[in-house]
Amino acid sequence: MSLARSLVETLAMMGVQGTVLALLAMIVVRAGRLRPGWQAAVWLVVLVKFMLPWGPALPWSIADLFAALRHHPDGGAAVAVPAVAPAAAPHVSMVWPALAALWLTGASLVLARALIAQHRATRAARRAPPAPARAQALLAAFATRPPRLVVGDPATGPHVVGLFRPIIVIPPALLDERSESMEGGDPAGLAGGAGGKAPRGINEPALLCPALLHELAHVRRRDALARLIQVIAGAVFFFWPVMRLVSRRLDQAREAACDAWALETSEVPRPAYARLLVRMAELQVAAAPSMGASHGLDARVAAVLGPPARGRVGMVHGLALAVWIAVALGGARSAAARGEHATCRYTPALAEALRQVHPEADRDGDGVLSRDEACELQAELRRRVEADGAAPVSRPDRSTIAPIDESLLTESLCCNCDRGAENSAPGAPWIEKRSDTCPSDEGVSR
């Protein structure tokens, strides 16, 4: 149960921090009017944040700000007072394992489905026939080491598969130089494809160049790796709508960046390129970065027909992106590194709760558990738990320790009364390498 609860709590922490970062990214993208390449980088960092629960401790990071907010405004750490309650019922204790099992099942199904689709797309690309020599030469003119170029299913749009050995797949429509739809050969365009669906004849062989440049932009941007990150993050948070929103924004920004790069590199007229996007959107989308993605098609066409936008990320943008990565992926610093000291309040509520669970700790029998008596109880519990295992203790088993005792083991009472702490196991999590500041107690004797 302890492992299941830790897993669910970690997922909740990752979801909250990722959601806050997604909202911040939306503000940055809209307010800054960022170029497509920059937008794609911003959204990719958000996806990575959803995947990584921890990171290197950095000031001003999202995780560090969350850690600071968990403290009181005066910089002191609040110690929760656990309520005294009867032992949890068996059905209550099974909530955490049930939630963990439900998440694991859903994530496994989503990930397996995505990986199977990716495997099928890769296998189909490897078995596809190579593109004609004219198309191969055109691709080689724009790349020193051009990737493999093949002709895929007529019903599937252009896409790229392969992480280390990329393969560009194009439909036969981009190679059709006949005016079939104009001369009566096939008034509906090319025949074939799944379900009889196939694109209308493009009849503009010049559009092959920008289509190849679009897919080559995916290769140069390493979008296959970004797609893998997208699949894993989507599986981890398959239940979270914010994840689907971020993934869709990344898809749109990535395609827009490749559109901008293709238009910047080629001399194709913008209206012709917009017409190409519409034609390719009629095809099926492969499980890979694809030019024919229909999401955000109106926005892409409007961007193509609008003012030119650079698809690349410049040096200034690179520096800004480095700052964004540090803010997003940095971890939380320790309280000592932030210059904070624990300020705890030993309240009558905590004293009474401890006395009810451990009446033997009231050594003087006055009916009130003083701070010194609570500290002695804390030291005794720590020694007892450490003596139960031969190896250094990493964390007590929550299933065998009462909630209030667990609080005593893992939380500091800020009384510096545990003289045996210096001899405790080095791996014990309750050893604090800092000085504690304790204010005067309210209604509790020392």
C-alpha positions as CSV (number, residue, x, y, z in Angstrom):
1,M,0.0,0.0,0.0
2,S,2.9,2.4,0.7
3,L,4.3,2.0,-2.8
4,A,0.8,2.5,-4.4
5,R,0.2,5.6,-2.3
6,S,3.6,7.0,-3.2
7,L,2.9,6.4,-6.9
8,V,-0.5,8.1,-6.8
9,E,0.9,11.1,-4.9
10,T,3.8,11.4,-7.3
11,L,1.4,11.4,-10.3
12,A,-0.7,14.0,-8.6
13,M,2.4,16.2,-8.0
14,M,3.5,15.8,-11.6
15,G,0.0,16.6,-12.9
16,V,-0.3,19.8,-10.8
17,Q,3.1,21.1,-11.8
18,G,2.6,20.2,-15.4
19,T,-0.8,21.9,-15.5
20,V,0.6,25.1,-14.0
21,L,3.4,25.1,-16.5
22,A,1.0,24.5,-19.4
23,L,-1.1,27.5,-18.3
24,L,2.1,29.6,-18.1
25,A,3.2,28.3,-21.6
26,M,-0.2,29.3,-23.0
27,I,0.3,32.9,-21.6
28,V,3.9,33.0,-23.0
29,V,2.9,31.8,-26.4
30,R,-0.1,34.1,-26.8
31,A,1.5,37.2,-25.3
32,G,4.8,36.8,-27.0
33,R,3.5,36.0,-30.5
34,L,6.2,33.4,-30.8
35,R,7.2,31.9,-34.1
36,P,6.2,28.3,-34.8
37,G,9.5,26.8,-34.0
38,W,9.6,28.5,-30.6
39,Q,6.1,27.5,-29.8
40,A,6.9,23.9,-30.6
41,A,9.9,24.0,-28.3
42,V,7.9,25.6,-25.5
43,W,5.1,22.9,-25.7
44,L,7.7,20.1,-25.9
45,V,9.2,21.2,-22.6
46,V,5.8,21.2,-21.0
47,L,5.4,17.5,-22.1
48,V,8.8,16.6,-20.7
49,K,7.7,18.2,-17.4
50,F,4.7,15.9,-17.2
51,M,7.1,12.9,-17.6
52,L,9.8,13.9,-15.0
53,P,8.8,14.0,-11.4
54,W,12.2,15.3,-10.3
55,G,15.0,17.4,-11.7
56,P,18.3,19.1,-10.6
57,A,17.7,21.6,-7.8
58,L,17.5,25.1,-9.3
59,P,16.3,28.4,-8.0
60,W,13.2,30.0,-9.5
61,S,12.1,26.7,-11.0
62,I,8.4,25.7,-10.9
63,A,9.2,22.9,-8.4
64,D,11.2,25.3,-6.2
65,L,8.3,27.7,-6.1
66,F,5.9,24.9,-5.2
67,A,8.2,23.9,-2.3
68,A,8.4,27.5,-1.1
69,L,4.6,27.9,-1.2
70,R,4.3,24.9,1.1
71,H,5.8,27.1,3.8
72,H,4.3,29.8,5.9
73,P,4.7,33.4,4.7
74,D,7.2,34.0,7.5
75,G,9.4,31.3,6.0
76,G,8.6,28.6,8.6
77,A,7.6,25.1,7.7
78,A,4.2,24.0,8.8
79,V,4.0,20.6,10.5
80,A,0.6,18.9,10.1
81,V,-1.0,17.6,13.1
82,P,-2.5,14.2,12.3
83,A,-5.9,13.5,13.7
84,V,-6.5,10.5,16.0
85,A,-8.8,8.1,14.3
86,P,-9.6,4.4,14.4
87,A,-7.7,2.1,12.3
88,A,-8.6,2.3,8.6
89,A,-11.1,-0.2,7.4
90,P,-9.8,-2.8,4.9
91,H,-11.8,-1.3,2.0
92,V,-10.3,2.1,2.7
93,S,-6.7,0.7,2.8
94,M,-7.3,-0.8,-0.6
95,V,-8.1,2.6,-2.3
96,W,-4.4,3.4,-3.1
97,P,-3.6,0.0,-4.7
98,A,-6.9,0.2,-6.7
99,L,-6.0,3.6,-8.0
100,A,-2.5,2.5,-8.8
101,A,-3.7,-0.6,-10.6
102,L,-6.3,1.4,-12.6
103,W,-3.7,3.9,-13.7
104,L,-1.2,1.2,-14.6
105,T,-3.8,-0.7,-16.7
106,G,-4.9,2.4,-18.6
107,A,-1.4,3.7,-19.2
108,S,-0.3,0.3,-20.4
109,L,-3.2,0.0,-22.9
110,V,-2.7,3.5,-24.3
111,L,1.1,3.0,-24.6
112,A,0.7,-0.4,-26.2
113,R,-1.8,0.9,-28.7
114,A,0.5,3.8,-29.7
115,L,3.5,1.5,-30.0
116,I,1.6,-1.0,-32.2
117,A,0.5,1.8,-34.5
118,Q,4.0,3.1,-34.7
119,H,5.4,-0.3,-35.4
120,R,2.8,-0.9,-38.2
121,A,3.7,2.5,-39.8
122,T,7.4,1.7,-39.6
123,R,7.0,-1.8,-41.1
124,A,4.9,-0.5,-43.9
125,A,7.5,2.2,-44.7
126,R,10.3,-0.4,-44.8
127,R,8.3,-2.6,-47.2
128,A,7.3,0.3,-49.5
129,P,8.9,0.6,-52.9
130,P,11.5,3.4,-53.4
131,A,10.5,6.6,-54.9
132,P,11.4,7.4,-58.6
133,A,14.9,8.7,-59.4
134,R,13.5,12.2,-60.0
135,A,12.1,12.5,-56.5
136,Q,15.3,11.0,-55.0
137,A,17.4,13.6,-56.8
138,L,15.2,16.4,-55.7
139,L,15.5,15.3,-52.0
140,A,19.3,14.9,-52.4
141,A,19.5,18.6,-53.5
142,F,18.4,19.7,-50.1
143,A,20.3,17.2,-47.8
144,T,23.9,16.1,-47.7
145,R,22.8,12.7,-46.4
146,P,19.2,12.4,-47.5
147,P,17.0,9.9,-45.7
148,R,15.4,7.0,-47.6
149,L,12.4,8.1,-49.7
150,V,9.6,5.6,-50.5
151,V,6.1,5.6,-52.0
152,G,3.5,4.6,-49.5
153,D,-0.3,3.9,-49.4
154,P,-2.3,6.2,-51.7
155,A,-4.7,6.8,-48.8
156,T,-2.0,7.9,-46.3
157,G,-0.5,11.3,-46.3
158,P,3.2,12.2,-46.3
159,H,5.0,11.3,-43.0
160,V,8.3,10.4,-41.5
161,V,9.1,7.2,-39.5
162,G,12.2,6.0,-37.8
163,L,14.1,7.5,-34.9
164,F,17.7,6.7,-36.0
165,R,17.2,5.8,-39.7
166,P,14.4,8.1,-40.8
167,I,12.3,7.2,-43.8
168,I,10.2,9.7,-45.7
169,V,6.9,8.3,-47.0
170,I,5.0,10.1,-49.7
171,P,1.7,9.1,-51.4
172,P,1.6,8.4,-55.2
173,A,-0.5,11.6,-55.7
174,L,2.6,13.7,-55.2
175,L,4.3,11.9,-58.1
176,D,1.4,12.0,-60.5
177,E,2.3,14.3,-63.4
178,R,-0.8,13.5,-65.5
179,S,-3.8,15.6,-65.7
180,E,-6.2,12.7,-65.2
181,S,-8.8,14.7,-63.5
182,M,-8.8,17.3,-66.3
183,E,-8.6,14.8,-69.3
184,G,-11.2,12.2,-68.2
185,G,-8.8,9.3,-67.3
186,D,-10.1,9.2,-63.7
187,P,-12.4,12.1,-62.8
188,A,-12.1,11.4,-59.1
189,G,-8.3,11.3,-59.0
190,L,-6.1,8.4,-58.2
191,A,-7.9,5.1,-57.5
192,G,-7.1,2.7,-54.7
193,G,-6.4,3.0,-51.0
194,A,-8.2,1.9,-48.0
195,G,-12.0,2.0,-48.4
196,G,-11.6,3.4,-51.9
197,K,-10.5,6.8,-50.5
198,A,-7.7,8.4,-52.5
199,P,-6.7,12.0,-53.2
200,R,-7.7,13.9,-56.2
201,G,-4.9,14.4,-58.8
202,I,-2.7,17.3,-57.7
203,N,-1.5,17.9,-61.2
204,E,1.2,20.2,-60.0
205,P,4.5,18.3,-59.9
206,A,6.2,21.5,-58.5
207,L,4.4,20.8,-55.2
208,L,6.6,17.7,-54.7
209,C,9.5,19.9,-53.7
210,P,7.7,21.7,-50.8
211,A,6.2,18.5,-49.6
212,L,9.6,16.9,-49.4
213,L,11.0,19.9,-47.7
214,H,8.2,19.7,-45.1
215,E,9.1,16.2,-44.3
216,L,12.8,16.9,-44.3
217,A,12.2,19.6,-41.8
218,H,10.7,16.9,-39.5
219,V,13.9,14.9,-39.9
220,R,16.2,17.9,-39.1
221,R,14.1,18.9,-36.1
222,R,14.3,15.3,-34.7
223,D,10.5,15.3,-34.5
224,A,10.5,11.5,-34.3
225,L,12.1,11.8,-30.8
226,A,9.6,14.5,-29.8
227,R,6.8,12.2,-31.0
228,L,8.2,9.4,-28.7
229,I,8.1,11.8,-25.8
230,Q,4.6,12.8,-26.7
231,V,3.5,9.1,-26.8
232,I,5.0,8.3,-23.4
233,A,3.6,11.5,-21.7
234,G,0.2,10.9,-23.3
235,A,0.2,7.3,-21.8
236,V,1.3,8.5,-18.3
237,F,-1.5,11.1,-18.2
238,F,-4.1,9.4,-20.5
239,F,-6.8,10.6,-18.1
240,W,-5.8,14.3,-18.0
241,P,-7.5,16.7,-20.5
242,V,-4.6,19.2,-20.1
243,M,-2.2,16.6,-21.5
244,R,-4.4,16.2,-24.7
245,L,-4.5,20.0,-25.0
246,V,-0.7,20.3,-24.8
247,S,-0.2,17.4,-27.2
248,R,-2.5,19.0,-29.8
249,R,-0.8,22.4,-29.4
250,L,2.6,20.7,-29.9
251,D,1.3,19.0,-33.1
252,Q,0.0,22.3,-34.5
253,A,3.2,24.2,-33.7
254,R,5.4,21.5,-35.1
255,E,3.5,21.3,-38.4
256,A,3.5,25.1,-38.7
257,A,7.2,25.3,-38.1
258,C,7.8,22.8,-40.9
259,D,5.4,24.7,-43.2
260,A,7.4,27.9,-42.5
261,W,10.7,26.2,-43.2
262,A,9.4,24.6,-46.5
263,L,8.1,27.9,-47.7
264,E,11.3,29.7,-46.7
265,T,13.5,27.2,-48.5
266,S,11.4,26.7,-51.7
267,E,10.0,29.1,-54.2
268,V,6.5,27.6,-54.3
269,P,3.6,30.1,-54.4
270,R,1.9,30.4,-51.0
271,P,-1.6,29.7,-52.5
272,A,-0.3,26.6,-54.1
273,Y,1.2,25.4,-50.8
274,A,-2.1,26.1,-49.0
275,R,-3.9,24.0,-51.7
276,L,-1.4,21.2,-51.1
277,L,-2.2,21.2,-47.3
278,V,-5.9,20.9,-48.0
279,R,-5.4,18.0,-50.4
280,M,-3.1,16.2,-48.0
281,A,-5.6,16.7,-45.1
282,E,-8.0,14.5,-47.1
283,L,-5.8,11.5,-46.5
284,Q,-5.4,9.4,-43.4
285,V,-2.8,10.5,-40.8
286,A,-0.1,8.0,-40.0
287,A,1.2,7.4,-36.4
288,A,4.1,9.7,-37.1
289,P,4.9,13.4,-37.8
290,S,2.7,14.0,-40.8
291,M,2.1,16.9,-43.2
292,G,-1.5,15.8,-43.6
293,A,-2.5,16.4,-40.0
294,S,-6.0,17.8,-40.0
295,H,-5.9,19.4,-36.6
296,G,-5.5,23.2,-36.9
297,L,-5.8,23.1,-40.7
298,D,-7.6,26.4,-40.9
299,A,-4.9,28.1,-38.8
300,R,-2.1,26.5,-40.9
301,V,-3.7,27.7,-44.1
302,A,-4.2,31.2,-42.7
303,A,-0.5,31.2,-41.6
304,V,0.7,30.1,-45.0
305,L,-1.4,32.8,-46.7
306,G,-0.4,35.4,-44.2
307,P,2.9,37.3,-43.6
308,P,6.1,35.1,-43.8
309,A,7.2,33.6,-40.6
310,R,10.7,32.1,-39.9
311,G,10.5,28.5,-38.9
312,R,13.9,28.3,-37.2
313,V,15.0,29.2,-33.7
314,G,17.7,31.9,-33.5
315,M,20.4,32.5,-30.9
316,V,18.3,34.8,-28.8
317,H,15.4,32.4,-28.9
318,G,17.9,29.6,-27.9
319,L,19.0,31.5,-24.8
320,A,15.4,32.2,-23.9
321,L,14.6,28.5,-24.4
322,A,17.4,27.6,-22.0
323,V,15.9,29.8,-19.3
324,W,12.5,28.3,-20.0
325,I,13.9,24.7,-19.6
326,A,15.6,25.7,-16.3
327,V,12.3,27.2,-15.0
328,A,10.3,24.2,-16.2
329,L,12.5,21.2,-15.5
330,G,14.5,22.4,-12.5
331,G,13.8,20.6,-9.2
332,A,13.2,22.0,-5.7
333,R,16.0,23.0,-3.5
334,S,16.2,21.9,0.1
335,A,14.9,24.3,2.8
336,A,18.5,24.9,3.9
337,A,19.5,25.9,0.4
338,R,16.6,28.4,0.3
339,G,17.9,29.8,3.6
340,E,14.8,28.6,5.5
341,H,14.6,27.0,8.9
342,A,11.8,24.9,10.2
343,T,9.6,26.8,12.6
344,C,7.2,24.3,14.3
345,R,4.5,24.8,16.8
346,Y,3.9,22.1,19.3
347,T,0.2,22.7,20.0
348,P,-2.1,21.3,22.6
349,A,-4.0,19.4,19.9
350,L,-0.8,17.5,18.9
351,A,0.1,16.9,22.6
352,E,-3.3,15.4,23.3
353,A,-3.3,13.3,20.2
354,L,0.1,11.8,21.2
355,R,-1.1,11.2,24.7
356,Q,-4.2,9.3,23.6
357,V,-2.2,7.0,21.4
358,H,0.8,6.7,23.8
359,P,-0.4,7.3,27.4
360,E,2.8,5.7,28.7
361,A,4.7,8.7,27.3
362,D,3.3,10.9,30.1
363,R,6.0,10.1,32.5
364,D,5.0,12.5,35.3
365,G,1.3,11.5,35.0
366,D,0.0,15.1,35.0
367,G,-2.4,14.3,32.0
368,V,-0.4,16.6,29.7
369,L,2.3,15.5,27.3
370,S,5.1,18.1,27.5
371,R,7.4,18.9,24.6
372,D,10.3,17.0,26.3
373,E,8.1,14.0,26.8
374,A,7.1,14.1,23.1
375,C,10.7,14.3,22.1
376,E,11.6,11.3,24.2
377,L,8.8,9.4,22.5
378,Q,10.0,10.5,19.1
379,A,13.5,9.3,19.9
380,E,12.2,6.0,21.2
381,L,10.1,5.3,18.1
382,R,13.1,6.1,15.8
383,R,15.3,3.7,17.7
384,R,12.6,1.0,17.7
385,V,12.1,1.2,13.9
386,E,15.8,1.2,13.2
387,A,16.3,-1.8,15.4
388,D,13.7,-3.8,13.5
389,G,15.9,-4.0,10.3
390,A,19.5,-5.0,9.9
391,A,20.0,-2.6,7.0
392,P,19.7,1.2,7.4
393,V,16.1,2.3,7.4
394,S,15.0,4.2,4.2
395,R,11.4,4.7,5.1
396,P,9.1,3.1,7.7
397,D,6.3,0.8,6.5
398,R,3.1,2.9,6.6
399,S,1.0,-0.3,6.8
400,T,2.3,-1.2,10.3
401,I,2.8,2.3,11.8
402,A,0.0,4.5,13.1
403,P,-0.4,7.8,11.2
404,I,0.6,9.9,14.2
405,D,3.6,7.8,14.8
406,E,4.6,8.1,11.2
407,S,4.4,11.9,11.6
408,L,6.7,11.7,14.6
409,L,9.2,9.6,12.5
410,T,9.2,11.8,9.4
411,E,8.5,15.3,10.7
412,S,10.7,17.3,13.0
413,L,9.3,18.6,16.3
414,C,11.9,21.4,16.1
415,C,12.9,20.7,19.7
416,N,16.4,19.3,19.1
417,C,15.7,16.9,21.9
418,D,16.7,13.7,20.1
419,R,20.2,13.2,21.4
420,G,20.4,9.8,19.7
421,A,19.8,11.2,16.3
422,E,23.5,11.6,15.7
423,N,23.9,7.8,16.0
424,S,20.9,6.9,13.8
425,A,21.2,5.1,10.5
426,P,22.7,7.4,7.9
427,G,19.9,6.5,5.4
428,A,17.1,7.5,7.8
429,P,15.0,10.2,6.3
430,W,14.3,12.0,9.6
431,I,17.8,13.1,10.1
432,E,17.8,16.9,9.4
433,K,21.1,18.6,8.5
434,R,19.9,22.0,9.7
435,S,19.1,24.0,12.8
436,D,15.5,24.4,13.9
437,T,13.9,27.4,15.3
438,C,11.1,26.8,17.9
439,P,8.8,29.6,19.1
440,S,7.2,29.5,22.4
441,D,4.5,26.9,22.8
442,E,0.9,27.8,23.1
443,G,-0.6,26.1,26.2
444,V,2.0,23.3,26.3
445,S,4.7,23.1,28.9
446,R,8.2,22.5,28.0
